[in-house]
């Protein structure tokens, strides 16, 4: 692959085409105006956004996205999982498409950028191509995935990995999944028809805010994602003996909380060993949980993530040795019970290369890093080649009203997405 020349299209209005200063200014701000416009749907008094999947706010936002897709002459459909798929036909419309996109649903108090930025940047890419009457060889698809924040049912349907038990997707308010999907144009009973393959999508590139502090701390403008980490989650139970806190001598106690505290430290030690892994105890329940009782039972969570499954296996084996030693030293019983197992999803090297070359052609600094959060791209990697582009998150904050990525950074990431899709189109032409 070769870098695009200096006459490349740019999303900030400087696209090598004749335009009035007013038009250029309008284009320069259009992406960020779209982000601000979408954030008004579900806006909270504190500046955050509440746009839960299948809610009225979600439906209103989805309708706006479909309207914007239609405005730029995209072919719009909603599949059986409720995914919105906007297609900008290429010169070879029967060839597998280049796809991008993300989600527009939020956590109960989210920000303006998580998910929505990737969707809106994808639309801006198509706007620039359409305005300049450019058709790539491959069609471009912009996908809005259903319910990323809770179930990822949209991307799981595309990968063919939906859990077949409908009660698994029962909402907290008791609403069943078929009712939910019908609200957004889907159909639970036909959801298998949403499955796609590499014959439909040649490559998927997701643009996203980092949701972490690495890029900002390194003063890098773009993150080239190496892959999405595998995640293992466990419940750890510690069984001791509850007893009177005043009458039980210290040397005669089987204190489950003392043992659990040592487990937390062991997990932290594992997380700090050389490598890119993270390991966290985030939840703990103590019983009987009374001031005058020696704790007899503790249950806690363990979350451990890394790009290598083999490395996770090795870390878990080290942890099991620690747990055995702690149990003996504290006269307790400690059990490690698995409850979640997600394999890593690695980004394809040629897509990483396309992203890096795009950064270089735009004179943007970049670094390689893993994604330690889950994304729809993780599911797309099950059926096609995948890559991800990160832009910085101020102070590493996300899933919060204070989430912020500057307008300039948003434009930079969108330009990298545009150039990457153009690079990939040329790559496939040469295969």
Backbone torsions as a table, in degrees:
resi	resn	phi	psi	omega
1	UNK	NA	142.2	177.6
2	UNK	-114.4	146.9	177.4
3	UNK	-60.5	147.3	173.5
4	UNK	-64.7	147.3	-178.5
5	UNK	-71.4	173.5	-177.0
6	UNK	-68.8	-8.9	176.8
7	UNK	-86.4	13.3	-176.0
8	UNK	-58.3	153.8	174.1
9	UNK	-70.0	145.4	176.6
10	UNK	-133.7	145.8	-178.0
11	UNK	-79.1	-15.9	-176.6
12	UNK	-83.0	9.6	176.7
13	UNK	102.2	-20.6	178.8
14	UNK	-90.1	81.5	-171.0
15	UNK	-114.0	14.5	177.3
16	UNK	77.0	7.9	-179.8
17	UNK	-113.6	157.6	-180.0
18	UNK	-73.1	130.6	179.2
19	UNK	-157.1	151.4	177.9
20	UNK	-72.5	158.1	176.3
21	UNK	-56.3	-34.8	179.7
22	UNK	-66.1	-43.0	178.6
23	UNK	-62.8	-43.1	179.8
24	UNK	-62.5	-41.9	179.2
25	UNK	-64.5	-39.8	179.5
26	UNK	-62.8	-43.9	178.8
27	UNK	-65.3	-36.7	-177.2
28	UNK	-61.2	-34.2	-175.7
29	UNK	-101.6	-4.8	-169.8
30	UNK	-62.4	-44.1	-179.3
31	UNK	-59.5	-48.5	-177.6
32	UNK	-70.5	-28.9	173.1
33	UNK	-66.4	-37.1	176.8
34	UNK	-64.4	-41.2	178.2
35	UNK	-61.5	-45.2	-180.0
36	UNK	-65.8	-38.8	-179.6
37	UNK	-64.8	-45.5	-179.5
38	UNK	-64.6	-34.9	-178.5
39	UNK	-66.8	-17.2	177.0
40	UNK	-71.1	-22.6	179.4
41	UNK	-83.8	108.9	-174.9
42	UNK	89.9	15.3	-178.0
43	UNK	-61.6	139.0	178.4
44	UNK	-106.1	157.1	-179.5
45	UNK	-58.1	-28.1	-177.9
46	UNK	-85.4	6.2	179.9
47	UNK	95.1	-8.4	178.8
48	UNK	-82.6	-172.5	-178.0
49	UNK	-134.9	133.5	173.0
50	UNK	-120.4	104.7	-178.0
51	UNK	-137.3	72.6	-176.5
52	UNK	-69.8	142.9	179.8
53	UNK	-53.9	137.8	177.6
54	UNK	74.7	-1.5	178.2
55	UNK	-75.5	169.8	177.4
56	UNK	-60.8	-36.1	178.2
57	UNK	-65.5	-41.2	178.1
58	UNK	-62.1	-44.1	-179.8
59	UNK	-63.6	-41.7	178.0
60	UNK	-63.0	-42.1	179.0
61	UNK	-65.5	-40.6	178.8
62	UNK	-62.1	-41.1	178.7
63	UNK	-63.9	-37.1	178.0
64	UNK	-65.2	-43.7	179.1
65	UNK	-61.1	-44.4	179.4
66	UNK	-62.8	-37.9	176.9
67	UNK	-62.5	-45.1	179.3
68	UNK	-63.7	-39.0	178.2
69	UNK	-61.9	-44.4	-179.3
70	UNK	-63.5	-38.1	179.9
71	UNK	-58.9	-31.9	-177.7
72	UNK	-103.7	26.5	170.3
73	UNK	62.6	34.9	173.3
74	UNK	-88.6	148.6	171.8
75	UNK	-82.8	124.0	-171.6
76	UNK	-115.1	131.3	173.4
77	UNK	-140.3	158.2	173.6
78	UNK	-119.8	122.6	-177.5
79	UNK	-84.6	-176.9	-173.7
80	UNK	-68.0	-16.2	176.3
81	UNK	-94.8	4.1	-179.0
82	UNK	83.9	3.1	177.2
83	UNK	-66.7	134.2	173.6
84	UNK	-90.6	125.8	-178.8
85	UNK	-122.3	110.5	175.0
86	UNK	-100.2	128.4	-173.8
87	UNK	-119.8	125.6	174.5
88	UNK	-104.6	102.6	-170.7
89	UNK	-60.9	141.0	175.7
90	UNK	-96.9	-177.7	179.0
91	UNK	-69.6	-22.7	177.7
92	UNK	-120.6	74.4	-170.2
93	UNK	-65.4	-18.4	179.9
94	UNK	-84.0	-11.3	179.2
95	UNK	-76.1	151.7	176.0
96	UNK	-54.6	137.1	-172.3
97	UNK	-80.7	162.6	165.8
98	UNK	-94.7	126.7	-174.1
99	UNK	-119.1	149.2	173.1
100	UNK	-144.1	-178.5	179.7
101	UNK	132.8	-175.7	-179.0
102	UNK	-169.5	-138.9	-176.6
103	UNK	-132.1	160.2	177.4
104	UNK	-120.5	-1.2	173.1
105	UNK	-78.0	156.5	-176.4
106	UNK	-127.7	169.8	166.4
107	UNK	-74.2	171.5	-175.7
108	UNK	-56.9	-29.5	173.4
109	UNK	-137.9	80.5	-177.4
110	UNK	-98.3	-172.4	179.3
111	UNK	-109.8	-166.2	-175.1
112	UNK	-87.2	-14.8	-162.8
113	UNK	-113.1	-34.2	-175.7
114	UNK	-56.5	115.1	178.7
115	UNK	82.9	-59.1	-175.4
116	UNK	-56.8	-37.9	-179.1
117	UNK	-58.7	-43.9	-179.5
118	UNK	-64.5	-37.1	177.2
119	UNK	-66.7	-49.3	-174.9
120	UNK	-69.5	-33.7	175.2
121	UNK	-66.4	-37.7	176.2
122	UNK	-61.4	-41.4	177.1
123	UNK	-65.3	-37.9	180.0
124	UNK	-66.7	-35.9	174.2
125	UNK	-57.0	-47.7	-179.2
126	UNK	-65.7	-39.1	177.9
127	UNK	-56.5	-46.5	-177.6
128	UNK	-63.8	-43.2	178.5
129	UNK	-64.2	-43.7	-177.3
130	UNK	-66.2	-41.9	-179.9
131	UNK	-64.3	-30.8	-179.4
132	UNK	-97.5	11.3	176.0
133	UNK	53.8	44.8	-179.7
134	UNK	-110.0	128.3	172.5
135	UNK	-116.1	124.2	173.1
136	UNK	-73.0	169.7	176.4
137	UNK	-64.6	-42.8	179.5
138	UNK	-92.6	147.5	171.6
139	UNK	-68.6	152.7	174.4
140	UNK	-109.9	131.8	174.3
141	UNK	-112.7	135.8	171.0
142	UNK	-112.4	119.8	-173.8
143	UNK	-112.5	131.5	170.7
144	UNK	-103.3	109.8	-175.6
145	UNK	-83.2	142.2	-177.9
146	UNK	-79.2	132.4	167.8
147	UNK	50.8	54.1	177.7
148	UNK	-65.7	-38.1	-170.8
149	UNK	-68.6	-30.7	-175.7
150	UNK	-105.2	-53.8	-170.6
151	UNK	-121.9	-16.2	-173.7
152	UNK	54.6	30.6	-175.4
153	UNK	-62.9	-31.4	-179.5
154	UNK	-64.2	-52.6	-179.5
155	UNK	-71.9	-32.0	176.8
156	UNK	-66.3	-34.3	177.0
157	UNK	-66.0	-40.3	179.1
158	UNK	-65.2	-36.4	179.5
159	UNK	-83.1	-7.8	-179.1
160	UNK	78.1	24.0	-175.6
161	UNK	-117.4	29.0	175.6
162	UNK	-69.1	136.9	174.2
163	UNK	-71.7	128.2	-170.0
164	UNK	-76.6	-12.8	-179.9
165	UNK	-83.9	110.7	-175.6
166	UNK	-62.1	-27.7	-179.8
167	UNK	-66.0	-20.5	176.5
168	UNK	-61.3	-30.7	-176.2
169	UNK	-99.7	13.1	178.0
170	UNK	-61.7	130.6	-179.4
171	UNK	-75.3	162.6	-178.3
172	UNK	-60.3	-29.5	-180.0
173	UNK	-87.4	5.3	177.6
174	UNK	92.5	-0.9	-179.3
175	UNK	-70.8	132.2	-178.8
176	UNK	-79.9	162.6	-172.2
177	UNK	-69.0	-34.1	179.6
178	UNK	-64.1	-41.9	177.0
179	UNK	-60.7	-42.6	179.3
180	UNK	-61.1	-49.8	-176.4
181	UNK	-66.1	-35.5	177.9
182	UNK	-61.2	-32.7	178.7
183	UNK	-60.9	-30.2	-175.1
184	UNK	-112.1	15.1	175.1
185	UNK	90.7	11.2	179.2
186	UNK	-98.8	-175.8	-179.5
187	UNK	-154.7	109.6	-177.7
188	UNK	-57.2	-40.7	-174.5
189	UNK	-67.1	-22.2	179.1
190	UNK	-113.1	19.0	-170.2
191	UNK	-63.2	-24.2	178.9
192	UNK	-62.1	-23.3	-179.8
193	UNK	-70.9	-12.5	178.3
194	UNK	-78.1	-11.2	-176.5
195	UNK	-64.6	140.9	179.4
196	UNK	-131.0	178.0	-176.1
197	UNK	-146.7	-178.5	177.8
198	UNK	-67.9	-13.6	174.1
199	UNK	-74.2	-19.3	176.9
200	UNK	-97.4	-41.1	-174.1
201	UNK	-125.3	115.7	-179.1
202	UNK	-75.0	-36.6	-179.5
203	UNK	-159.3	149.9	178.1
204	UNK	-125.6	128.3	179.4
205	UNK	-125.3	118.6	-179.8
206	UNK	-106.1	126.2	174.9
207	UNK	-97.1	132.2	-173.6
208	UNK	-151.9	152.3	168.5
209	UNK	-69.0	148.3	-173.3
210	UNK	-63.1	-37.1	-174.3
211	UNK	64.6	28.1	179.3
212	UNK	-159.8	176.3	-172.1
213	UNK	-99.1	2.5	-168.4
214	UNK	-66.2	-50.9	-177.1
215	UNK	-60.8	-44.7	179.7
216	UNK	-62.4	-42.5	-178.4
217	UNK	-66.9	-27.3	180.0
218	UNK	-95.3	-2.3	-176.6
219	UNK	56.4	42.3	177.0
220	UNK	-106.5	143.7	-175.7
221	UNK	-86.5	-28.0	-175.7
222	UNK	-137.5	141.9	172.5
223	UNK	-108.2	125.6	172.9
224	UNK	-94.3	110.7	-171.5
225	UNK	-78.6	127.0	180.0
226	UNK	-79.5	-25.5	-179.3
227	UNK	165.2	170.2	177.5
228	UNK	-102.4	127.2	-170.7
229	UNK	-64.0	150.6	168.0
230	UNK	-73.9	151.7	-176.6
231	UNK	-132.3	129.6	172.8
232	UNK	-120.0	136.6	178.4
233	UNK	-129.6	139.0	-176.9
234	UNK	-134.5	155.9	161.6
235	UNK	-101.4	128.5	175.8
236	UNK	-107.6	125.2	177.4
237	UNK	-112.9	136.7	178.5
238	UNK	-121.3	119.0	-179.1
239	UNK	-108.7	117.4	175.3
240	UNK	-118.5	-140.8	176.9
241	UNK	-136.2	118.5	175.9
242	UNK	-70.4	139.2	-179.9
243	UNK	-159.7	170.2	-177.0
244	UNK	-65.3	127.6	-176.9
245	UNK	-71.0	-20.2	-178.3
246	UNK	-93.2	-31.0	-171.5
247	UNK	-103.9	-7.2	-177.9
248	UNK	-96.6	113.0	-179.7
249	UNK	-57.6	149.2	-176.1
250	UNK	-58.0	-41.3	-175.4
251	UNK	-75.4	-8.3	-178.9
252	UNK	-107.4	11.1	-177.5
253	UNK	-90.5	150.3	167.7
254	UNK	-118.0	74.4	-170.5
255	UNK	-83.7	109.1	-177.2
256	UNK	-65.4	-31.8	-178.1
257	UNK	-74.5	-35.1	174.5
258	UNK	-60.8	-45.3	178.0
259	UNK	-62.6	-43.5	-179.4
260	UNK	-62.5	-36.8	178.7
261	UNK	-63.0	-38.4	176.8
262	UNK	-68.9	-32.5	176.0
263	UNK	-63.5	-44.2	178.4
264	UNK	-57.9	-44.7	179.3
265	UNK	-64.8	-37.0	178.5
266	UNK	-66.1	-40.7	177.2
267	UNK	-62.2	-43.8	178.8
268	UNK	-62.1	-39.1	178.7
269	UNK	-65.0	-41.9	177.7
270	UNK	-61.0	-42.3	-179.1
271	UNK	-64.4	-26.5	-176.9
272	UNK	-94.7	2.7	175.9
273	UNK	-68.9	159.3	-177.3
274	UNK	-54.4	134.6	-178.3
275	UNK	138.7	-175.5	-178.4
276	UNK	-105.1	7.8	-176.1
277	UNK	-69.8	158.3	168.6
278	UNK	-129.7	147.6	-179.7
279	UNK	-142.6	131.8	-169.8
280	UNK	-141.3	134.9	162.7
281	UNK	-102.1	111.9	-173.8
282	UNK	-111.0	-12.6	-176.4
283	UNK	-141.8	140.9	-179.8
284	UNK	-147.9	138.8	175.5
285	UNK	-126.4	129.0	-177.1
286	UNK	-115.7	133.4	177.4
287	UNK	-127.2	140.5	4.2
288	UNK	-77.6	-5.2	177.3
289	UNK	63.9	48.5	179.3
290	UNK	-126.6	146.8	-174.1
291	UNK	-63.8	-29.3	-174.9
292	UNK	-108.4	23.6	180.0
293	UNK	-128.5	131.5	171.3
294	UNK	-65.0	124.8	-177.4
295	UNK	-59.5	132.5	-179.5
296	UNK	-105.6	-14.0	-176.3
297	UNK	-150.9	135.2	174.2
298	UNK	-135.2	135.2	172.1
299	UNK	-123.0	133.7	-178.3
300	UNK	-141.3	163.3	178.0
301	UNK	-97.4	155.0	170.6
302	UNK	-133.6	127.6	175.0
303	UNK	-124.3	122.7	-178.6
304	UNK	-132.7	134.2	-173.1
305	UNK	-138.4	144.9	175.4
306	UNK	-167.0	161.5	178.1
307	UNK	-74.6	-17.0	-177.6
308	UNK	-113.3	121.3	175.9
309	UNK	-64.2	-36.5	178.9
310	UNK	-63.4	-39.1	178.9
311	UNK	-67.3	-39.4	176.4
312	UNK	-61.2	-43.9	178.3
313	UNK	-57.9	-43.3	-179.7
314	UNK	-64.2	-42.6	179.6
315	UNK	-64.9	-39.9	179.6
316	UNK	-65.7	-35.1	177.7
317	UNK	-66.8	-39.5	174.7
318	UNK	-61.8	-41.0	-179.0
319	UNK	-65.4	-40.0	179.8
320	UNK	-60.4	-37.4	177.4
321	UNK	-64.6	-43.4	176.4
322	UNK	-58.6	-44.3	-177.3
323	UNK	-64.8	-39.3	177.6
324	UNK	-62.0	-42.8	180.0
325	UNK	-67.3	-39.8	179.2
326	UNK	-65.2	-41.8	-179.5
327	UNK	-61.3	-42.6	179.0
328	UNK	-65.6	-45.3	-175.9
329	UNK	-67.0	-29.2	-175.5
330	UNK	-106.6	1.2	-179.6
331	UNK	56.9	44.9	177.8
332	UNK	-124.3	172.4	174.6
333	UNK	-113.7	129.2	-177.1
334	UNK	-124.1	129.0	-179.2
335	UNK	-123.6	140.3	178.7
336	UNK	-113.2	111.2	-173.4
337	UNK	-115.2	116.6	-177.5
338	UNK	-70.1	143.6	177.1
339	UNK	-139.2	-5.7	175.4
340	UNK	-155.8	138.3	179.2
341	UNK	-144.0	103.9	175.4
342	UNK	-114.4	126.3	179.1
343	UNK	-76.4	152.2	175.4
344	UNK	-62.0	151.9	173.7
345	UNK	-120.7	109.9	-174.5
346	UNK	-88.6	139.9	175.7
347	UNK	-76.0	141.8	-179.5
348	UNK	-68.7	135.9	-178.8
349	UNK	-56.7	-38.5	-177.2
350	UNK	-69.8	-28.1	175.9
351	UNK	-74.8	-40.2	174.2
352	UNK	-57.8	-41.8	179.7
353	UNK	-63.6	-41.4	179.1
354	UNK	-62.3	-39.7	178.4
355	UNK	-65.8	-45.4	-179.3
356	UNK	-62.8	-43.6	178.3
357	UNK	-63.4	-36.5	177.6
358	UNK	-64.3	-41.6	176.6
359	UNK	-60.7	-44.0	-178.6
360	UNK	-65.0	-39.3	179.8
361	UNK	-67.6	-24.6	179.8
362	UNK	-98.5	3.7	-178.7
363	UNK	57.9	41.4	177.8
364	UNK	-107.7	135.3	177.3
365	UNK	-74.1	148.4	-178.1
366	UNK	-150.1	164.0	174.5
367	UNK	-146.2	161.1	176.4
368	UNK	-95.2	140.0	179.9
369	UNK	-159.5	157.1	175.5
370	UNK	-84.7	159.1	167.3
371	UNK	-95.4	121.5	179.8
372	UNK	-96.5	1.2	173.5
373	UNK	-108.5	155.2	177.6
374	UNK	-77.9	149.1	177.3
375	UNK	-144.7	163.3	176.7
376	UNK	-58.9	-28.7	178.4
377	UNK	-57.8	-27.2	178.8
378	UNK	-61.5	-38.3	177.9
379	UNK	-76.9	-40.0	179.6
380	UNK	-60.9	-28.4	179.1
381	UNK	-65.2	-15.5	177.9
382	UNK	-74.5	-20.1	-174.6
383	UNK	-122.2	-14.0	-177.1
384	UNK	-156.5	178.2	178.0
385	UNK	-74.9	139.4	-171.9
386	UNK	-130.4	147.6	170.7
387	UNK	-148.3	160.9	178.5
388	UNK	-138.6	148.2	176.7
389	UNK	-121.2	130.7	176.8
390	UNK	-110.5	145.1	165.6
391	UNK	-118.0	157.6	-173.8
392	UNK	-65.2	149.5	169.6
393	UNK	-111.5	124.6	-177.7
394	UNK	-59.3	127.2	-178.9
395	UNK	60.7	12.0	179.7
396	UNK	73.1	13.7	-172.5
397	UNK	-85.6	136.7	171.1
398	UNK	-152.3	171.7	-175.7
399	UNK	56.0	38.7	-177.9
400	UNK	-156.3	154.8	-179.3
401	UNK	-60.0	-27.0	-176.9
402	UNK	-84.9	2.2	176.6
403	UNK	-52.6	131.5	-176.4
404	UNK	-152.5	131.9	168.7
405	UNK	-131.0	130.0	-171.3
406	UNK	-65.9	155.5	175.7
407	UNK	-54.0	-40.5	179.3
408	UNK	-63.4	-43.0	180.0
409	UNK	-65.6	-37.2	177.3
410	UNK	-61.9	-43.2	179.3
411	UNK	-66.4	-40.5	179.3
412	UNK	-59.9	-46.1	180.0
413	UNK	-64.1	-39.5	179.6
414	UNK	-66.2	-36.6	176.7
415	UNK	-66.9	-37.2	176.3
416	UNK	-64.9	-39.8	177.1
417	UNK	-61.9	-46.4	178.8
418	UNK	-57.5	-50.1	-178.2
419	UNK	-66.4	-34.7	179.2
420	UNK	-65.5	-44.3	178.5
421	UNK	-63.0	-37.6	176.7
422	UNK	-67.0	-40.2	176.2
423	UNK	-60.8	-45.2	-177.7
424	UNK	-66.6	-35.6	177.6
425	UNK	-61.3	-43.5	177.9
426	UNK	-66.9	-38.5	180.0
427	UNK	-58.7	-47.0	-178.0
428	UNK	-71.4	-29.6	175.3
429	UNK	-61.7	-33.0	-175.5
430	UNK	-87.0	-5.8	-177.5
431	UNK	-79.8	NA	NA
